């Protein structure tokens, strides 16, 4: 095998990523690390498309991580994801297994593949109060006085400039800040369908999930004490189904609007992946219609020097 110490499998929603990742992990003694911003939530199963059955192959369940790790109703973010990813990645590597990252959340994928140094920097109200009346040029000059670890290109607005200074000040006053990030050399694989096929698969899967009880899942979450506003925050299925369950959308309206929203989301995912390619991440694309066994063989071929 080549020097790759991870395989990343990405694609738009309904592209069959999970099944491919599971079959690859089964063949190469690997474990899956989910890169999905909503599958982290417990109790949000059907709407997020966890497809947990896909992790079982020939009676063997492939270990998977970063699924069901946060309570529904909370707001998990990319900082927390990267922190949790690093722990899981290092653990898998220590056990001489292959990490297989799989998902469609572009920001989460990018945070790992580009090795963003994400640090949770709290708000410094006193510092902000002292900077609020300064011009953007003055803020830029202040920022230049720091030994910068943060990306200076983020200072194109007044708000961003203040946040950048806030981050640099935190670094200076907290020298113990841990900026560790593991060395990752990942083969990146994408699963792609043509536009019409992608739209058809999305519509078919939406109908299937509704038949599987997605509406009841939302009712259960609401009955469990999660507010409608919290569910609407998660967007897509949870937004439109909550609007339906609470009487704000008729079923047909809900279905039509949700179907359109998922199609639009899928398009944005593909746009994000193309942006990743333009920024230097090479994605090896697989034809979605290839049999799974051929996809796995092709990935192994790409891994071989």
N, C-alpha and C positions, 0 to 999 in steps of 0.2 A: 504494500500500500504506500501511497504518497505520504508527504509530511502532514497532511490534513489531520487536525485533532478534533474536528467537528464537521458534521454535515448539516446544512440549513436547508429546509424545504419550505418554500413560500408559494403563495398563490392567492388569487382572489377567492372570495367565499364560494362554496360549493364546487371547488376544484378537486376534491378528493385527496387533499394533502395528508390527512391523518393516516389513512390506510397505507399510503406509500411509505410514510415515515415508520409505521409499525412493522411493515414487512422488511424494510431495510434494517431496522434495529434488530429484528429477529435473526436476520441472516448474518449480521456483523457484530453480534453480542453488544448491542447498544441500548441506550435508554433515551426516552423522549423528554425534551424540555419544551413545554408549550410556550408559544409567543403570541398569545391571544389576550387582548386587554379585558375581555369580559368572562373568559372561562375560569378566571381566578376566583369567581364568586360562587359560594355554596348555594345550592337551591335554584340556581339559574342554569338549568341543564339543557332543556329542549331549545329554548330561545337562543342560546349561545352556540348550539350545535356541537356539544361536547362529543357526541358519537362515541361513547366509552366502549361500546362493543367492538369498535375498530382496533382497539388495543389488544384484543385477544385473537391469536392466530394458532390454529391447530391445537386448541385447548390451553395454550400458554399465554398468560397476560404479560405484555411487555410493560416494564416499569415506566411510569410517566410522572412528570413533576410540574409544579406551578399551575395545577388545576385544583379548584376547591380549597384555596388557601386564605380567602378573605370572606367576611360576612357580607351577604347581600345588603345593600343600603349604605355601605361605606364607599369611599372613593379612593381606590387603589390607583397608583400613578407610576410613571415610567421610572422615577427614582427608586421606588420600592421594588419594581420589577428587576431593575439591573442589580440591585443589592441581593435579591433572592436568587437571581440567575447565577451570580458569581459563586455563591455558596453551593448551589446544586452542581454547577459545572465542575468545580474543583473536586467535589465529592465523587462524581462519576469518574473523573480522570484518575483519581487516587485508586479506584477499584479496577483500573485497566479496562474500562468499558468506553464505548464510543458515544459521546453526546450527539443526539440528533435534535436540533432545534426545529420546531415546526409551528407555523402560524401565518397569519395574514395581517397582523398589526404592524404596519410599516415603521412606526416610531420605535416600538419595542425591538424589532429586528435590527434597525439601524443603530440603536443605542448599544447593542451587543457587537454587531459586525464592525462598527467604526470605533468601538471602545471609548465611548463618551465618558468623561470623568464627571459623573453626576454626584453632587453633594447636596444634602438637604441643608440649605442655609436659611435660618429663620429671619423674619422681618425685624429690622432695627429701626424702630419708630423715631428714636432720637436722631439718628443719622439722617433719616429721610427728611425730618423737619428742618435740619440744617442745610439740606440740598434743594429743597423744593422751589426756592426762588431763583436759583442759579440758571444761567442760560445753558444751552446744549454745548456750546464751545467751552464754557467754564467747567462743565461736568466732564467733558472729554479731557481737558487739561488735568483735572484732579485724578482721573483714571490713569493717566500716564505716569503719575507719581508712584503707582503701585508696581510691584513685581507681578506681572499679570499671569494668571493661570486660566482666566476666563476668556472666551472668544470676544475680541474687541469689536467685531462686526455687528454685535448685538446692540451697539450704542447709536442706532440711527433714529431713535426717538428719546424724548426726555425721560419717559418712564423706564425704558430699557437702560439708559445710561445710569440712572440712580440705582437700579437693581444690580448693574455690573459693579458699581462702586461698593455697594453693600456686600456683594460676594467677595470682592478682593479684600475688604476690611475684615471680613470673617476669616479668610485664609490667614491674614497677618496676625490676628488675635487668637487663632486656634492652630498653632503650628503642628499639633498632633493629628490634624485632619488626614484621614487615610485615603490616599488616591490610588490604592492598589487596583489593578485590573489585570486579569490573567492574559497571557499570550494566546491569542486565538487565531488559527489559520483554518478557516472554514471553506469547504466546497459549498457553493451556494447554488441550489437547484430550484427552478421555478416550474410550476405546472400551469400550462396555458391551454385554454379552449378558444375557439373563434368566438366573436361577439354574440352571434345568434345562439350558439350552443351554450354559452355561459348564461345568457338570459333564460333559456329554456330550463337549464338545470336549476337555476335559482327559483323559478316559478314552481317547478315540480317539488323541490325540497320544501318550499314554504307550505304548499298544500299538504305534504306529508307531515310536517311538524304540527300543523293545526289539527290534523287527524290524530296525532299522537298525544294530544292533550296540552298544547302550548297555552291555550286560554286558561285551562285549569291551573297550570303552573303559576301564571300571573295572579290568579285569584288566591292561591295558597300563599304567595308572597305578601299580598295585600292583607290577607286575613292574619298573617303572622306578625303584623305590626309595621311593615315597611310602608312608608307614605307613598302616595301616587307620584309626588314630586321626585322622590328618590328613584323610583323605577323609570320615570320619564327621562331622568338624567342619563340613563344608560343608552338611550336612543334605539333606533330601529325597532325590533320586535317588542321590546319592553315599553317603548314610548307609545306605539300605536295600539298595542293590545291593552295597555292601561287606559288609554283614552276610550277604547271600546267598552272595557269592563265597567268603567265609571260612567258610562252613558253618554259620552261626548261624541262618539263616532258609531254609526251603524256598522253592522258586520261588513257589508259590501264596500262601504267607504274605507273602513279599516284595511280590508284586504287590498284594495286598489292602491291606496296611498302607501301601504307598507311595501307592496311589491315594487312600486316605483322607487321608493327610498332605498331598497336593497340593491336594485339595479344601479342606482346612482353611486351607492357605496362601493360596489364592485368596480365600477369605472374609476373611482378615486384610488382604489387599491392598485389597479394596474398603472395609473399615472404615477403613483408613488414609486412603484418598482422600476418604472422607466427612469425616474429621477435618480434612483439609487445607481442604476447602470451608468447614467451620464456623469455621476460623481465618482466613478471608478470601481464600483462593486460589480464584478463579472457574475452574471447569472446564466447558468446553463439551463436552457429551456427544454422541457419535455412536452411532447404532444399529449394532451390529456386523454386522448383516445387510445393510446398505447396500452396493451395489457399490463397489469401491475407487475408481473414477473419481468417483463421487458424493461419497464421503467427502473426496477431495482438493478437489473443487470447493467443498464446504461449508466446509472449512478456509480456503480462499482467500477465500471470501465473508466469513468472520468476521474475516479480516485486513484487509478493505477498509473504510475509514471511511464 
